[in-house]
Amino acid sequence: MEATTCNGSVDGSPVFYLVGIPSLPESLFFLVFFIFFFFYLLILSGNALILVAVVAEPSLHKPMYFFLVNLSALDILFTTTTVPKMLSLFLLGDHFLSFPACLLQMYLFQSFTCSEAFILVVMAYDRYVAICRPLHYPVHMTPMTNAALAASAWLTALILPIPAVVQTSHMAYSKIAHVYHCFCDHLSLVQASCSDTTPQTLMGFCIAMVVSFMPLFLVLLSYVHILASVLRINSREGRSKAFSTCSSHLLVVGTYYSSIAIAYVAYRADLPLDFHIMGNVVYSILTPILNPLIYTLRNKDVKSAIIKIMCLKTHPGIGVLGL
């Protein structure tokens, strides 16, 4: 290996060596590749199916499903940022990543993580208005308002990681910096540096708190109001219907923050490095896999639209006959 002397600046053009899962035998690389490849196909197909179903079915042209389209698009982009490189690593042994490519991967990974958290907040707000302010729903949730809310979630998430990326780019690295991970994330790049990591660690912690706890607080606040409104509904059928409109979103929120908790515990607990890495990998693929399943199985409107699309593909004549 090359000497581990630090360059002291980015001008030395360091190259990052992704270690992957350190204790994983090479004989198991193909098995891990196959598992990740299968998960990636599930993520792409499941979320693409939801995108097509919402766009193609007029009855789903509602704010709730507009935000679902954003969530599905995010899941595709989120996993495409990291999984293809992981597949290349385990299948071809392609461990190296250039300095710009590694920083770009880190930036996109953080941005899409933030976007997902903010989109979940917007979806919670949509449910709050629908249940707590039903008469004002058509006025508050107009197409222009929906687009503005979604755009705000995306743009805020694109801006937030920039300071961390800029600071990371100015850290000193050896000519070949070993990154103990399957992809470039903020913490792994900071740990691979020869510089003082305290400022970066503090910045990463602050961003994580903003991205994790502020959206979670807003989601919980929305559901406190929703629960209070639902409990005031006299009929049992009305309460059940109100809860059913929120169940899919609540499951998605629970999955998202459960995966964050897994990654956090794996990092903070006194466990081998492999567990730290796998905790973050689980976080990067768990939510994108489960989101389409949750909305397909729990939401009858989405399920009906998908079944209709599948039937039309299998029996094209049905659409012509209008059956």
C-alpha positions, 0 to 999 in steps of 0.5 A: 500500500501507499504511504499514509503521509497526509497531503494536507490539502485537496491538491494532492488528489487523494483516492479513497479505498472503500474497505467494504465489510472488513471481516467478510471473506472474499468467498462470500462476496458474490452472495452479498452481491446477489442479496444487494442486487435483489434488494436493489431490483425490489426497490427500483421495481416497487417504487417505479410501480407506485410512480406509474400507478399514481401518474396513470390513475386519475383517481390518485391525482390528489395531494396525498399521492403527489407527495407519495410520488416524491417519496418513491422518486427519493427512494430510487435516487437514494439507493442509486447513490450508493447501491451500484457502487456497493454492487461493483465492490462485491462483484468486481472488487472495485474498491477505489473511488476518486476524491470528487466522486466520493464527495459527490456520493456523500453529498447526495446521500445526505441530501436525499436523507434530508429530503425524505425526512422533510417529505414525511413532514409534508405528508403529515401536514397533508393528513393534519389538514385533511382530518383536522381542517377538512372544510379548508383542505381544498383551499390549503392543499392546492396544486401550487401549494403542494408543489411549493411544499415539495420543492421546499423539502427538496431545496432545503435538503440540497442546501443543508449538507453543503457546509459539511461537504465543503469542510470535509473537502478541506481535510487532509487525507493520505494519498490512498485513504481507507474508508471503512464502509461500503460507500462514502458517508460523512462519518466514514470520510471524517474518520479516514482523515488525518486532520482534527475531526472534532469540528467535523464531528460536531457539525455532523452531529448538529446536522443529524439533530436538525434532520432527525429530531426536528422533522420527527417533532413536527410529525408527532405534533401533527399526529397529536392534533390528528389523534385529538380530532379523531377522538372527537368523532362520534361514530366508530366507522368515522374514527376507523376511516380517519385512522386508516388514512394515516396508517400507511404514513405512520408505518413509513415514518416508523420504518424510517426512524427505526432504520435511523435508530439501528444505524445510531445504535450500531455506531454508538454501541461497543460493537465490532466495526462490521456492525457499525457498517452494516447498521448504516447499510441497513438504514440505506436500504430498509426504508426504500424496500418497505415503503412500496410494500406498505403503500401497496398492501395498506392502501386500497386505492394504490393497490387497486391502481396497481392491479389495474395496471398489471391487468392491462399489461396482461390483457391489453384488450380489457382497456379497449373493451372498457371492462 
